[in-house]
């Protein structure tokens, strides 16, 4: 009877060891995924900043274009 109990305890210990190994592997995987997420968030923030800068440049160019068109219209009206 005692031998069976010891065998069962050893089996449970091996099962726990296997679960601990899986948990450690899952933790490493989670850490890797968290780092990837941080990198992707950083990239997204950079792209959003660049997009905002480009939109501002487009708005400025449109303003310049409209101002030039207004000057040209005034010039043709003066003739």
Secondary structure, 3 states (H helix, E strand, C coil): CHHHHHHHHHHHHHHHHHHHHHHHHHHHHHHHHHHHHHHHHHHHHHHHHHHHHHHHHHHHHHHHHHHHHHHHHHHHHHC
